[in-house]
Amino acid sequence: MANVISGTDYLVLANEYASVRDAIVDQKDSMFDAVYYVVFLQSLYPEVDLLSPTWEAYQINASSSAIPQGILTAVRAIQQHVLNRGGYTTVDAYLAAEAITVPSGWAILSEAAGFTISAIYIT
């Protein structure tokens, strides 16, 4: 049994976490779209009743961390695993050895967790 996860397994995790990140970003966009829709209802009472709570919900969501800490903790653990167990000094070295590239969402999460991935390893 290998000490470090395979590139195939790493890529599955990278894709899953990138999808989670994308969903978080999409959620914020959708919330803004809801506010925008309320503004253009062109009906006084629905706008009066709905604009403030819809805007408040958007602001709370938009001002919260774009990436929940639990996700960053998991990303950090994955990157530390490949470095520590694989004996690599950088994530790039691991990606090169496994001959894989990762989605941009994973690279963004990795950067937020403290691990830079070079552009040549990002699809």
C-alpha positions in Angstrom: 0.0 0.0 0.0 1.3 3.4 -0.9 2.0 6.1 1.7 0.5 8.8 -0.4 -2.8 9.0 -2.3 -2.5 8.5 -6.0 -2.9 11.2 -8.5 -6.2 9.8 -9.6 -7.5 9.9 -6.0 -6.1 13.4 -5.5 -7.8 14.6 -8.7 -11.2 13.2 -7.6 -10.9 15.1 -4.3 -9.7 18.3 -6.1 -12.7 18.1 -8.5 -15.2 17.6 -5.6 -13.8 20.5 -3.6 -13.7 22.7 -6.7 -17.4 21.9 -7.2 -18.2 22.9 -3.7 -16.3 26.2 -4.2 -18.2 26.8 -7.4 -21.5 26.1 -5.7 -20.7 28.7 -3.0 -19.8 31.3 -5.6 -23.0 30.5 -7.6 -25.1 30.8 -4.4 -23.9 34.4 -3.9 -24.7 35.2 -7.5 -28.1 33.7 -7.2 -28.9 35.7 -4.1 -27.9 38.9 -5.8 -30.1 38.0 -8.8 -33.0 37.6 -6.3 -32.5 41.1 -5.0 -32.3 42.4 -8.5 -35.5 40.7 -9.4 -37.3 42.2 -6.4 -36.1 45.7 -7.4 -37.7 45.3 -10.8 -41.1 43.9 -9.6 -42.6 47.3 -10.3 -45.2 46.7 -7.7 -45.0 48.9 -4.5 -46.1 46.5 -1.8 -44.1 43.5 -2.9 -41.0 45.7 -3.2 -41.6 47.3 0.2 -42.2 43.9 1.9 -39.4 42.0 0.1 -36.6 44.3 -0.7 -35.1 44.9 2.8 -35.1 41.2 3.9 -33.8 40.0 0.5 -31.1 42.6 0.5 -30.1 41.8 4.1 -29.9 38.1 3.3 -27.7 38.9 0.3 -25.4 41.2 2.4 -25.0 38.6 5.1 -24.1 35.9 2.6 -21.9 38.2 0.5 -19.9 39.4 3.5 -19.3 36.0 4.9 -16.1 34.2 4.1 -16.3 33.0 0.5 -14.7 29.7 1.6 -15.8 28.1 4.9 -13.0 27.3 7.3 -13.9 23.6 7.3 -13.3 23.3 3.6 -9.9 25.1 4.0 -9.0 22.7 6.8 -9.7 19.7 4.5 -7.8 21.2 1.6 -4.9 21.9 3.9 -4.9 18.3 5.1 -4.9 17.0 1.6 -2.0 19.2 0.6 0.0 18.4 3.8 -0.6 14.7 3.2 0.9 14.7 -0.3 3.9 16.8 0.9 4.5 14.9 4.1 3.8 11.3 3.0 5.0 11.8 -0.6 8.2 13.5 0.4 7.6 16.4 -2.0 8.6 20.0 -1.2 5.8 21.6 -3.2 2.4 20.6 -4.4 3.7 21.4 -7.9 6.3 18.7 -7.5 3.6 16.2 -6.6 1.4 17.2 -9.5 4.4 16.9 -11.9 5.3 13.5 -10.6 1.6 12.3 -10.9 1.3 14.0 -14.4 -2.0 15.7 -13.5 -3.5 19.1 -13.7 -6.2 20.4 -11.4 -9.3 22.7 -11.9 -8.9 26.4 -11.2 -11.4 26.1 -8.3 -9.1 23.7 -6.5 -6.1 26.0 -7.2 -8.0 28.9 -5.6 -8.9 26.8 -2.5 -5.3 25.6 -2.3 -4.0 29.1 -2.4 -6.4 30.1 0.3 -5.1 27.2 2.4 -1.5 28.3 1.9 -0.4 26.1 -1.0 0.3 27.8 -4.3 -0.2 25.8 -7.5 1.6 27.0 -10.7 -0.5 27.9 -13.7 1.0 25.0 -15.8 -0.8 22.6 -13.4 -4.2 24.3 -13.6 -6.8 23.5 -16.3 
